[in-house]
Amino acid sequence: MRSMSPPRDRISLAAARRIALAAQGFGGPKPPTANWGRLARNLDRLGLHQIDSVNVLARAHYLPAFSRIGPYDRELLDAAAWGAKPKRRLFEYWAHEASLLPLPLHPLLRWRMAEADRGEAGWGRVRLFAKEQRAEAEAILARIRDEGPMAASDFEHGSSRSGWWEWGATKHALEWLFWAGHLTTATRRGSFERVYDLTERVIPSAILSLPTPDPADAQRRLVALSARTLGLATAGDLRDYFRLKPEPARAAIEALVEEGTLLPLTVEGWRNPAYLHADARRPRQIETQALLAPFDPLIWERARTERLFGFRYRIEIYTPADKRVHGYYVLPFLMDEALVARVDLKADRQSGRLRVRATHLEPGAPANTRERLAAELASMAEWLELEVDS
């Protein structure tokens, strides 16, 4: 992507880190127990919580809020995501990856639903249902309309055989209907299986009646949200947050620079230009501590993590055990303005313990790293209703 505008300012890497951390909600005191108001503000700040099927510690969508606001009642998030329609505050859709998003963002993603309906979004097998196999998908849609919410396993031969990717034709059809916005997630069942229902029976009518912006306006607003949430970012970072294509993202960034929402600048040590959100805070210091899930928006873009923190991070779930460097489900430990350690964690629910399978300190980690890490592990264990390994 070509440079959007000549950079107008230069800041240090340390200042860039502080801006990014503040924008992501780090730096304020954590209450003993966070209420719904704190959780709701965090959901709005981040714009989305990524969903993942791995449950070795806790479901991925629960962890970013804990990292920022401390212990909270996970049932509040469940109710916001999958509760009764009047209490619904979130919806599921493909954003960064499979994500929970605040309801007001629904109109901003309808262009993606329209693309999927035309067979221009989604992956291989799923796209077939937009055209060649549309009748089969519409038959499934009609059955849900008549019979109510259904999961893939409720259809004959519809469930996956043994894993996330081994989907049958029914699951692919359901996923196309989901991509295209005809269905959405009503609830989750058992081992986190998605239960589908008609979108109009799940999403409040006040949201569905909001006007649909044209795609260029919607993507400009998504880039603006990404910039607000990241604080400071390259064009690639801004595009990645909602997985936008290069050309629409470039046009959106240009428009936001022209209107003054984004301020071009350079960051010490970065090769590419960066963009600062005009309302971003520039704190002089950040005091915080947090364990970060592998799918936390602060670190999910690994190249950005390395640029900001000098911290090379890879998830090793799919790496053979004898080739793992740090462990299976490793959480970086954020202490003030640096990532100072990595901890391989497992929630052993049968024994009621939070297993600390390995701890690796980064070179130059402060002398009190273990003490502060122990406090954060104790807080996490209490939140998960476990006892931490001694």
C-alpha positions as CSV (number, residue, x, y, z in Angstrom):
1,M,0.0,0.0,0.0
2,R,1.4,3.4,-0.9
3,S,1.8,6.0,1.8
4,M,-1.4,7.9,2.4
5,S,0.2,11.2,3.3
6,P,3.7,12.6,4.2
7,P,4.2,11.9,8.0
8,R,3.9,15.1,10.0
9,D,5.3,14.1,13.3
10,R,7.7,11.6,14.9
11,I,7.3,9.9,18.3
12,S,9.4,7.5,20.3
13,L,8.7,3.8,20.5
14,A,8.1,4.2,24.3
15,A,5.4,6.9,23.6
16,A,3.8,4.7,21.0
17,R,3.5,1.8,23.5
18,R,1.9,4.0,26.0
19,I,-0.6,5.3,23.5
20,A,-1.5,1.8,22.4
21,L,-1.9,0.5,25.9
22,A,-4.1,3.4,27.0
23,A,-6.3,3.0,23.9
24,Q,-6.7,-0.7,24.7
25,G,-7.9,0.0,28.2
26,F,-4.8,-0.6,30.3
27,G,-3.5,1.7,33.0
28,G,-6.5,2.3,35.2
29,P,-7.1,0.7,38.6
30,K,-9.1,-2.6,38.6
31,P,-12.1,-2.8,41.0
32,P,-12.4,-5.8,43.4
33,T,-15.3,-7.0,41.2
34,A,-16.3,-5.3,37.9
35,N,-20.0,-4.5,37.3
36,W,-21.9,-4.5,34.1
37,G,-21.1,-0.9,33.4
38,R,-17.4,-1.5,33.4
39,L,-17.8,-4.6,31.3
40,A,-20.0,-2.7,28.8
41,R,-17.5,0.1,28.5
42,N,-14.8,-2.4,27.8
43,L,-16.8,-4.2,25.1
44,D,-17.5,-0.9,23.4
45,R,-13.8,0.2,23.7
46,L,-12.5,-3.0,22.0
47,G,-15.2,-3.3,19.4
48,L,-15.1,-7.1,19.3
49,H,-14.1,-10.1,21.4
50,Q,-12.7,-13.0,19.3
51,I,-14.3,-16.4,19.8
52,D,-12.2,-19.5,19.7
53,S,-13.0,-23.2,20.4
54,V,-10.0,-23.9,22.7
55,N,-11.0,-24.2,26.3
56,V,-7.8,-25.3,28.0
57,L,-8.0,-22.2,30.3
58,A,-11.2,-20.3,29.6
59,R,-13.0,-19.5,26.4
60,A,-11.1,-16.8,24.5
61,H,-13.9,-14.2,24.6
62,Y,-14.0,-14.1,28.4
63,L,-10.3,-13.2,28.9
64,P,-9.8,-9.7,27.4
65,A,-12.3,-8.2,29.8
66,F,-10.6,-9.9,32.8
67,S,-7.2,-8.6,31.6
68,R,-8.5,-5.0,31.6
69,I,-11.1,-4.7,34.4
70,G,-10.2,-7.7,36.6
71,P,-12.7,-10.2,38.0
72,Y,-16.2,-10.0,36.7
73,D,-19.2,-12.2,36.5
74,R,-18.9,-14.2,33.2
75,E,-22.7,-14.7,33.2
76,L,-23.0,-11.0,32.4
77,L,-21.1,-11.6,29.2
78,D,-23.1,-14.7,28.4
79,A,-26.4,-12.8,28.9
80,A,-25.2,-10.0,26.6
81,A,-24.1,-12.5,23.9
82,W,-26.7,-15.2,24.1
83,G,-29.4,-14.2,26.5
84,A,-33.0,-13.3,25.9
85,K,-33.6,-10.8,23.1
86,P,-34.4,-7.8,25.4
87,K,-31.1,-8.3,27.2
88,R,-29.1,-9.0,24.1
89,R,-26.2,-6.5,23.7
90,L,-23.9,-8.5,21.4
91,F,-24.1,-10.5,18.2
92,E,-21.8,-13.1,16.5
93,Y,-20.3,-12.5,13.1
94,W,-17.0,-12.7,11.2
95,A,-15.1,-9.6,12.0
96,H,-11.4,-10.1,12.9
97,E,-12.2,-13.8,13.1
98,A,-15.4,-15.3,14.6
99,S,-16.3,-12.5,17.0
100,L,-18.8,-11.1,19.5
101,L,-19.6,-7.5,18.6
102,P,-21.7,-4.7,20.1
103,L,-25.1,-4.6,18.4
104,P,-24.7,-1.1,16.9
105,L,-21.9,-2.5,14.7
106,H,-24.4,-4.7,12.8
107,P,-25.2,-2.1,10.1
108,L,-21.4,-1.6,9.5
109,L,-21.0,-5.3,8.5
110,R,-24.0,-5.7,6.3
111,W,-21.8,-5.1,3.2
112,R,-19.9,-8.2,4.1
113,M,-23.2,-10.1,4.5
114,A,-24.2,-8.9,1.1
115,E,-20.9,-10.1,-0.4
116,A,-21.4,-13.5,1.1
117,D,-25.0,-13.6,-0.2
118,R,-23.5,-13.0,-3.7
119,G,-20.8,-15.7,-3.2
120,E,-18.0,-13.1,-2.8
121,A,-17.1,-13.8,0.8
122,G,-16.5,-17.0,2.8
123,W,-14.3,-19.9,1.9
124,G,-14.5,-22.5,-0.8
125,R,-17.2,-25.0,0.1
126,V,-19.3,-22.3,1.8
127,R,-19.5,-20.1,-1.3
128,L,-21.2,-22.9,-3.3
129,F,-24.4,-22.3,-1.4
130,A,-24.7,-18.7,-2.7
131,K,-25.3,-20.1,-6.2
132,E,-25.0,-23.7,-7.2
133,Q,-26.5,-25.1,-4.0
134,R,-28.7,-22.2,-2.9
135,A,-31.9,-24.3,-3.0
136,E,-30.4,-26.7,-0.4
137,A,-29.5,-23.8,1.9
138,E,-32.9,-22.2,1.5
139,A,-34.5,-25.5,2.5
140,I,-32.4,-25.5,5.7
141,L,-33.4,-21.9,6.3
142,A,-37.1,-22.8,5.8
143,R,-36.8,-25.7,8.3
144,I,-35.3,-23.3,11.0
145,R,-38.1,-20.8,10.2
146,D,-40.7,-23.5,10.8
147,E,-39.1,-25.5,13.7
148,G,-37.1,-22.9,15.5
149,P,-33.4,-22.6,16.5
150,M,-31.3,-25.6,15.4
151,A,-27.6,-26.6,15.5
152,A,-25.8,-28.6,12.9
153,S,-26.2,-31.7,15.0
154,D,-30.0,-31.4,14.9
155,F,-29.9,-32.2,11.2
156,E,-29.4,-35.7,9.9
157,H,-25.8,-36.1,8.9
158,G,-25.2,-32.5,9.9
159,S,-22.7,-32.6,12.7
160,S,-18.9,-32.6,12.3
161,R,-17.3,-36.1,12.7
162,S,-14.5,-35.3,15.1
163,G,-13.3,-31.7,14.8
164,W,-13.9,-28.1,14.0
165,W,-12.9,-28.4,10.3
166,E,-14.5,-31.7,9.5
167,W,-17.8,-30.2,8.5
168,G,-20.6,-31.9,6.6
169,A,-22.7,-30.3,3.9
170,T,-25.4,-29.1,6.3
171,K,-22.8,-27.3,8.5
172,H,-21.4,-25.6,5.4
173,A,-24.9,-24.5,4.4
174,L,-25.6,-23.2,7.8
175,E,-22.3,-21.3,7.8
176,W,-23.1,-19.7,4.5
177,L,-26.5,-18.6,5.8
178,F,-24.6,-17.2,8.8
179,W,-22.1,-15.4,6.6
180,A,-24.9,-13.9,4.5
181,G,-26.8,-12.7,7.5
182,H,-29.9,-14.9,7.0
183,L,-29.1,-16.7,10.3
184,T,-27.3,-15.7,13.4
185,T,-26.3,-17.4,16.6
186,A,-29.3,-17.8,19.0
187,T,-27.2,-19.5,21.7
188,R,-24.4,-21.9,22.3
189,R,-24.9,-25.5,23.4
190,G,-22.8,-28.1,25.2
191,S,-19.2,-28.0,24.0
192,F,-19.9,-24.5,22.5
193,E,-21.8,-25.7,19.5
194,R,-23.5,-22.8,17.6
195,V,-27.3,-22.9,17.6
196,Y,-28.7,-20.9,14.7
197,D,-31.9,-19.0,14.3
198,L,-33.4,-16.4,11.9
199,T,-31.6,-13.1,12.3
200,E,-34.9,-11.2,12.9
201,R,-35.8,-13.5,15.8
202,V,-32.5,-12.8,17.5
203,I,-31.3,-9.2,16.7
204,P,-33.6,-6.5,18.2
205,S,-35.8,-4.7,15.6
206,A,-34.3,-1.4,16.7
207,I,-30.9,-2.6,15.4
208,L,-32.3,-4.2,12.2
209,S,-34.2,-1.0,11.4
210,L,-31.0,1.2,11.5
211,P,-30.1,2.4,8.0
212,T,-27.5,0.4,6.1
213,P,-24.5,2.6,5.1
214,D,-22.9,2.2,1.7
215,P,-19.8,-0.1,1.9
216,A,-17.3,2.8,1.6
217,D,-18.9,4.6,4.5
218,A,-19.2,1.5,6.6
219,Q,-15.6,0.6,6.1
220,R,-14.5,4.1,6.8
221,R,-16.3,3.9,10.1
222,L,-14.8,0.5,10.9
223,V,-11.3,1.8,10.2
224,A,-12.0,4.8,12.5
225,L,-13.1,2.4,15.2
226,S,-9.9,0.3,14.7
227,A,-7.9,3.5,15.0
228,R,-9.6,4.5,18.2
229,T,-9.2,1.0,19.7
230,L,-5.5,0.7,18.7
231,G,-4.6,4.3,19.4
232,L,-1.8,4.3,17.0
233,A,-1.4,1.9,14.1
234,T,0.0,1.3,10.6
235,A,-2.3,0.9,7.6
236,G,-1.9,-2.9,7.9
237,D,-2.9,-2.8,11.6
238,L,-6.0,-0.8,10.8
239,R,-7.0,-3.1,8.0
240,D,-6.4,-6.2,10.1
241,Y,-8.7,-5.4,13.0
242,F,-11.8,-6.1,10.9
243,R,-10.0,-8.0,8.2
244,L,-10.7,-5.4,5.4
245,K,-9.3,-5.7,1.9
246,P,-6.4,-3.4,1.0
247,E,-8.1,-1.0,-1.5
248,P,-11.2,-0.2,0.5
249,A,-9.0,0.2,3.6
250,R,-6.6,2.6,1.8
251,A,-9.5,4.7,0.6
252,A,-11.0,4.8,4.2
253,I,-7.6,5.8,5.7
254,E,-7.2,8.6,3.1
255,A,-10.7,9.9,3.9
256,L,-10.0,9.8,7.7
257,V,-6.7,11.6,7.2
258,E,-8.4,14.3,5.2
259,E,-11.1,14.9,7.8
260,G,-8.5,15.0,10.6
261,T,-9.6,11.8,12.4
262,L,-6.2,10.2,11.7
263,L,-2.9,12.0,12.0
264,P,0.0,10.6,10.0
265,L,3.3,10.2,11.9
266,T,6.4,8.1,12.2
267,V,7.3,5.9,15.1
268,E,10.9,5.3,16.1
269,G,12.2,2.0,14.5
270,W,9.0,1.4,12.4
271,R,9.5,1.1,8.6
272,N,6.0,2.0,7.6
273,P,4.0,5.2,8.4
274,A,1.7,5.2,11.3
275,Y,-1.6,6.9,12.0
276,L,-2.6,8.3,15.4
277,H,-6.3,8.7,16.3
278,A,-6.9,12.4,16.9
279,D,-8.6,11.6,20.3
280,A,-5.9,9.2,21.5
281,R,-4.5,9.8,25.0
282,R,-0.8,10.3,25.3
283,P,-0.1,9.2,28.9
284,R,3.3,9.8,30.5
285,Q,3.3,6.3,32.1
286,I,1.2,3.2,32.3
287,E,0.9,1.2,35.5
288,T,-0.8,-2.1,35.0
289,Q,-0.4,-5.9,35.1
290,A,-2.3,-8.4,33.1
291,L,-2.2,-11.9,31.6
292,L,-3.1,-11.7,27.9
293,A,-4.9,-14.5,26.0
294,P,-3.3,-15.5,22.7
295,F,-6.4,-13.9,21.0
296,D,-6.3,-10.6,22.9
297,P,-6.5,-7.6,20.5
298,L,-3.4,-6.1,22.0
299,I,-1.3,-9.0,20.7
300,W,-3.2,-11.0,18.2
301,E,-1.4,-9.3,15.3
302,R,2.0,-10.8,16.0
303,A,4.1,-8.4,13.8
304,R,2.5,-5.4,15.6
305,T,3.3,-7.1,19.0
306,E,7.0,-7.4,17.9
307,R,7.1,-3.8,16.7
308,L,5.6,-2.4,19.9
309,F,7.2,-4.6,22.5
310,G,10.2,-6.3,20.9
311,F,8.4,-9.5,21.9
312,R,8.2,-12.4,19.4
313,Y,5.1,-14.4,20.2
314,R,3.7,-17.5,18.5
315,I,0.9,-19.8,19.8
316,E,2.1,-23.4,19.9
317,I,-1.1,-25.3,20.2
318,Y,-0.6,-26.9,16.8
319,T,3.2,-27.5,17.3
320,P,4.2,-31.0,18.3
321,A,4.9,-31.2,22.0
322,D,8.6,-32.0,21.6
323,K,9.1,-28.9,19.4
324,R,7.3,-26.4,21.6
325,V,9.5,-23.6,23.0
326,H,7.3,-22.1,25.7
327,G,4.2,-24.4,26.1
328,Y,0.8,-25.3,24.8
329,Y,-1.4,-22.4,25.9
330,V,0.9,-19.5,26.7
331,L,-0.2,-16.2,28.0
332,P,2.2,-13.2,27.9
333,F,2.4,-11.2,31.1
334,L,2.1,-7.4,30.7
335,M,3.7,-5.5,33.5
336,D,3.4,-1.7,33.2
337,E,4.7,-0.9,29.7
338,A,6.4,-4.2,28.8
339,L,5.7,-7.9,28.1
340,V,8.0,-9.4,30.7
341,A,7.1,-13.1,31.0
342,R,5.2,-16.0,29.4
343,V,3.1,-18.5,31.4
344,D,1.7,-21.8,30.1
345,L,-1.6,-22.3,31.9
346,K,-4.3,-24.9,32.2
347,A,-7.5,-24.9,34.1
348,D,-7.7,-28.4,35.6
349,R,-11.3,-28.4,36.4
350,Q,-11.4,-32.0,37.8
351,S,-8.9,-31.1,40.5
352,G,-10.1,-27.5,40.9
353,R,-6.6,-26.1,40.2
354,L,-5.0,-23.6,37.9
355,R,-2.0,-25.4,36.6
356,V,1.1,-23.3,35.9
357,R,2.9,-25.7,33.6
358,A,5.8,-23.4,32.8
359,T,7.0,-19.8,33.4
360,H,9.6,-18.0,31.2
361,L,10.9,-14.6,32.2
362,E,12.0,-12.3,29.4
363,P,15.6,-11.0,29.4
364,G,15.7,-7.9,31.5
365,A,12.5,-8.6,33.4
366,P,12.3,-6.5,36.6
367,A,13.2,-8.1,39.9
368,N,9.6,-8.0,41.1
369,T,8.2,-9.8,38.1
370,R,7.5,-13.1,39.8
371,E,5.8,-11.3,42.7
372,R,3.5,-9.4,40.6
373,L,2.8,-12.4,38.3
374,A,1.9,-14.4,41.3
375,A,-0.6,-11.8,42.3
376,E,-2.2,-11.8,38.9
377,L,-2.3,-15.6,38.8
378,A,-4.0,-15.7,42.2
379,S,-6.6,-13.2,40.9
380,M,-7.2,-15.3,37.8
381,A,-7.5,-18.5,39.8
382,E,-10.1,-16.9,42.1
383,W,-12.1,-15.6,39.1
384,L,-12.1,-19.1,37.5
385,E,-13.0,-20.6,40.9
386,L,-9.8,-22.6,41.1
387,E,-6.8,-22.8,43.4
388,V,-3.5,-21.8,41.9
389,D,-0.6,-24.3,41.9
390,S,1.8,-23.5,44.7
